[in-house]
């Protein structure tokens, strides 16, 4: 089961959350048939989008993370609802690059740093909140840390990890966000930095079977932690035949008439999932009558 856990510290101004996301990242790989470096990049983006979406409490709110680093993967997009359920895609999922170290995928090179990371929060108000920052490393977590510092003025530590096996399946996936509340003393900042360094990268912790709760405990050593709600999350697409039908109608009469004249079944695939919606010639004629 994939889930997000929230945490506060009773003796320090810190709020945090962590995610176990193996199943949702593996589902994304199955849908998009991504190669390992693309799986890692898309997986990290899905994980952070899920956590950012779960932070939103407005009904029907959503969080979108768009990564356009200028690298060979192209655009990476992940969209989460306010319960942390997420969907996404990577533009060029069959990119394959040499490893940059023993069993270490070169995500930074695949994503690139010649571009931006954009976060869109739709809080069901007149205009969505949009924040964008220049890419820093292309490793996603560091770029999100820069986003939180620059766009939300919140000191944040972000760690994300996706381990992909030789057969392209996802072995582990997860991460965490630690955020300092205003006026945090230097002693707390130093203790947190030391804890993060001592705990190390998140992927080895996940490999050892550590839960999100155990990971947060490891990076906040000696602090009095209080774990709050746990939320189950999944890879979830909201596409439907009715939505696709609406998209066809929006093409307009002229374009639909051209499709109708061809007399062939139209196949429309969802960019987020493996759904394939088919509309035969008779259905296209019915859509024209509706217009």
VMD Tcl script that draws the C-alpha trace (Angstrom):
set ca {
  {0.00 0.00 0.00}
  {1.28 3.45 -0.94}
  {0.69 6.15 1.64}
  {1.70 9.57 2.92}
  {2.27 10.27 6.61}
  {2.37 13.74 8.17}
  {4.49 14.64 11.18}
  {5.20 17.55 13.52}
  {7.88 17.89 16.18}
  {6.69 18.80 19.67}
  {10.00 20.36 20.67}
  {10.99 22.14 17.44}
  {9.29 24.27 14.72}
  {9.34 21.53 12.07}
  {6.58 20.03 9.94}
  {7.20 17.09 7.64}
  {5.65 14.45 5.46}
  {6.96 11.29 3.82}
  {5.65 8.99 1.12}
  {5.91 5.32 0.24}
  {5.17 5.28 -3.50}
  {6.40 2.01 -5.00}
  {3.09 0.94 -6.51}
  {2.15 4.27 -8.07}
  {5.56 4.71 -9.71}
  {5.52 1.12 -10.93}
  {2.06 1.72 -12.40}
  {3.38 4.76 -14.26}
  {6.19 2.64 -15.71}
  {3.71 -0.01 -16.86}
  {1.51 2.58 -18.57}
  {4.23 4.56 -20.32}
  {6.78 1.73 -20.86}
  {9.53 4.04 -19.66}
  {13.24 3.19 -19.65}
  {14.99 3.35 -16.24}
  {16.22 6.96 -16.30}
  {12.79 8.17 -17.43}
  {11.10 6.03 -14.75}
  {13.31 7.61 -12.09}
  {12.65 11.17 -13.28}
  {8.91 10.68 -13.74}
  {8.70 8.77 -10.45}
  {10.36 11.54 -8.47}
  {8.02 14.09 -10.04}
  {4.97 11.95 -9.20}
  {6.13 11.53 -5.60}
  {6.60 15.25 -4.97}
  {3.34 16.14 -6.73}
  {1.49 13.60 -4.57}
  {2.85 15.14 -1.37}
  {2.16 18.70 -2.53}
  {-1.37 17.77 -3.54}
  {-2.06 16.10 -0.21}
  {-1.09 19.36 1.50}
  {-4.07 21.07 -0.13}
  {-7.27 20.91 1.90}
  {-9.72 22.57 -0.50}
  {-12.13 20.12 -2.11}
  {-11.34 19.44 -5.78}
  {-8.02 21.32 -5.49}
  {-5.04 20.05 -7.45}
  {-1.27 20.47 -7.61}
  {0.64 20.24 -10.88}
  {4.41 19.94 -11.16}
  {5.85 20.59 -14.63}
  {9.54 20.02 -15.30}
  {11.03 21.42 -18.50}
  {14.77 21.15 -18.10}
  {15.78 21.07 -21.74}
  {17.21 17.55 -21.50}
  {16.42 14.57 -23.74}
  {13.43 13.51 -21.61}
  {11.52 16.62 -22.63}
  {8.60 17.75 -20.50}
  {7.66 15.83 -17.35}
  {4.22 16.49 -15.89}
  {2.54 15.21 -12.73}
  {-0.90 16.19 -11.44}
  {-2.22 15.34 -7.98}
  {-5.63 15.75 -6.41}
  {-6.06 17.02 -2.85}
  {-5.92 13.46 -1.51}
  {-2.51 12.76 -3.00}
  {-3.69 10.56 -5.86}
  {-1.49 11.35 -8.83}
  {-1.06 10.85 -12.56}
  {1.57 11.98 -15.02}
  {3.67 11.43 -18.11}
  {7.12 12.05 -19.55}
  {7.44 13.29 -23.11}
  {10.28 11.00 -24.22}
  {10.07 7.96 -21.98}
  {12.33 5.70 -24.04}
  {15.49 7.77 -23.50}
  {18.50 5.68 -22.48}
  {21.70 7.23 -21.11}
  {24.94 5.75 -19.74}
  {25.10 5.41 -15.95}
  {27.00 8.18 -14.19}
  {28.32 5.79 -11.54}
  {27.88 2.21 -10.30}
  {24.15 1.53 -10.61}
  {23.45 5.29 -10.59}
  {21.12 6.71 -13.22}
  {22.04 10.08 -14.72}
  {18.70 11.75 -14.00}
  {20.21 15.24 -13.93}
  {21.53 14.94 -17.47}
  {18.32 13.34 -18.74}
  {16.17 16.12 -17.26}
  {18.58 18.99 -17.95}
  {19.10 22.36 -16.29}
  {18.38 24.67 -19.22}
  {14.78 25.38 -18.31}
  {12.35 25.69 -15.45}
  {10.31 23.88 -12.85}
  {6.77 25.15 -12.47}
  {4.22 24.43 -9.75}
  {0.54 25.19 -10.32}
  {-1.86 25.02 -7.37}
  {-5.52 25.17 -8.32}
  {-7.35 26.03 -5.09}
  {-10.73 26.39 -6.83}
  {-10.46 30.17 -6.78}
  {-10.58 32.59 -9.70}
  {-6.92 32.17 -10.60}
  {-4.53 29.33 -9.76}
  {-1.27 29.99 -7.94}
  {1.69 29.60 -10.29}
  {5.33 29.56 -9.20}
  {8.34 28.88 -11.40}
  {12.09 28.61 -10.80}
  {15.16 27.97 -12.90}
  {16.31 24.35 -12.83}
  {19.27 23.80 -10.50}
  {20.54 20.23 -10.97}
  {17.82 18.37 -12.87}
  {17.70 15.83 -10.05}
  {14.17 17.06 -9.13}
  {14.56 17.09 -5.32}
  {17.15 19.89 -5.34}
  {15.05 21.81 -7.85}
  {11.99 21.51 -5.59}
  {14.06 22.74 -2.65}
  {14.89 25.83 -4.70}
  {11.21 26.25 -5.58}
  {10.13 26.20 -1.92}
  {12.85 28.69 -0.96}
  {12.21 31.14 -3.81}
  {8.49 30.89 -4.52}
  {7.05 30.02 -1.11}
  {9.83 31.45 1.09}
  {9.87 28.24 3.13}
  {13.19 26.63 4.12}
  {12.75 23.05 2.95}
  {14.69 19.82 2.74}
  {13.39 17.49 0.03}
  {14.62 13.97 -0.70}
  {13.25 11.63 -3.37}
  {14.35 8.18 -4.43}
  {13.36 5.69 -7.14}
  {15.31 2.46 -7.65}
  {14.75 0.66 -10.96}
  {15.73 -2.97 -11.55}
  {17.39 -4.38 -14.68}
  {14.00 -5.59 -15.92}
  {12.76 -1.95 -15.67}
  {10.41 -2.64 -12.77}
  {10.45 -0.30 -9.78}
  {12.09 -1.75 -6.68}
  {11.51 1.10 -4.22}
  {10.14 4.63 -4.43}
  {9.58 7.23 -1.78}
  {10.76 10.47 -0.24}
  {10.13 13.20 2.27}
  {9.67 16.94 2.73}
  {10.92 18.68 5.89}
  {9.97 22.31 6.39}
  {11.00 24.85 9.02}
  {8.38 27.13 10.50}
  {9.17 30.86 10.78}
  {11.80 31.96 13.30}
  {13.35 28.52 13.73}
  {16.49 28.90 15.91}
  {19.93 28.08 14.55}
  {20.23 25.16 16.98}
  {17.24 23.45 15.37}
  {18.53 24.13 11.85}
  {21.94 22.69 12.73}
  {20.41 19.62 14.37}
  {18.20 18.98 11.35}
  {21.07 19.39 8.89}
  {23.15 16.94 10.95}
  {20.28 14.45 11.05}
  {19.81 14.59 7.28}
  {23.53 14.08 6.68}
  {23.71 11.16 9.10}
  {20.63 9.45 7.65}
  {22.02 9.67 4.11}
  {20.21 9.29 0.80}
  {16.63 8.15 0.88}
  {16.96 5.29 -1.63}
  {19.24 3.13 0.59}
  {16.83 3.67 3.48}
  {13.98 2.46 1.31}
  {16.09 -0.52 0.20}
  {16.54 -1.47 3.85}
  {12.77 -1.62 4.17}
  {12.38 1.53 6.23}
  {8.86 2.94 6.42}
  {8.06 6.64 5.95}
  {7.72 6.92 9.74}
  {11.14 5.35 10.27}
  {12.73 7.60 7.66}
  {11.38 10.75 9.31}
  {12.58 9.47 12.68}
  {16.04 8.89 11.22}
  {16.38 12.42 9.79}
  {15.07 14.04 12.99}
  {17.19 12.26 15.62}
  {16.54 13.06 19.26}
  {13.43 15.11 18.46}
  {10.01 14.44 19.93}
  {7.91 13.47 16.94}
  {4.15 13.29 16.66}
  {2.77 11.43 13.65}
  {-0.53 12.75 12.40}
  {-2.86 11.39 9.74}
  {-1.90 8.73 7.23}
  {-3.37 8.97 3.72}
  {-3.46 6.12 1.22}
  {-2.47 7.29 -2.27}
  {-2.37 5.73 -5.73}
  {-1.79 6.38 -9.42}
  {-5.23 7.55 -10.50}
  {-6.43 8.97 -13.80}
  {-9.73 10.81 -14.11}
  {-10.24 10.39 -17.84}
  {-13.61 9.13 -19.09}
  {-15.45 8.51 -22.33}
  {-17.66 11.53 -21.68}
  {-14.62 13.81 -21.31}
  {-13.12 12.52 -24.54}
  {-16.45 12.98 -26.25}
  {-16.49 16.58 -25.08}
  {-12.98 17.06 -26.48}
  {-14.11 15.72 -29.87}
  {-17.08 18.07 -29.93}
  {-14.79 20.98 -29.09}
  {-12.92 20.33 -32.36}
  {-15.82 21.96 -34.16}
  {-18.10 21.00 -37.02}
  {-15.56 21.35 -39.82}
  {-12.96 19.05 -38.32}
  {-15.58 16.48 -37.27}
  {-16.96 16.45 -40.81}
  {-13.47 15.62 -42.12}
  {-13.23 12.74 -39.62}
  {-16.68 11.54 -40.67}
  {-15.78 11.59 -44.36}
  {-12.82 9.31 -43.68}
  {-15.30 6.71 -42.45}
  {-12.82 5.15 -40.02}
  {-12.90 4.39 -36.32}
  {-11.11 7.09 -34.34}
  {-8.78 5.96 -31.54}
  {-8.02 8.48 -28.80}
  {-5.57 7.47 -26.09}
  {-5.25 9.20 -22.73}
  {-1.84 10.81 -22.17}
  {-1.93 9.84 -18.49}
  {-3.09 6.22 -18.62}
  {-3.44 3.29 -21.01}
  {-7.11 3.89 -21.80}
  {-8.01 3.77 -25.51}
  {-11.33 5.38 -26.45}
  {-12.80 4.35 -29.81}
  {-15.42 6.24 -31.76}
  {-16.85 4.58 -34.86}
  {-18.24 6.41 -37.91}
  {-21.81 6.23 -36.59}
  {-20.79 7.82 -33.30}
  {-18.99 10.62 -35.13}
  {-22.20 11.27 -37.09}
  {-24.14 11.46 -33.81}
  {-21.66 14.01 -32.50}
  {-22.21 16.09 -35.63}
  {-25.97 15.97 -35.03}
  {-25.39 17.16 -31.46}
  {-23.52 20.15 -32.87}
}
mol new
graphics top color blue
foreach p $ca { graphics top sphere $p radius 0.5 }
foreach p [lrange $ca 0 end-1] q [lrange $ca 1 end] { graphics top cylinder $p $q radius 0.2 }
display resetview
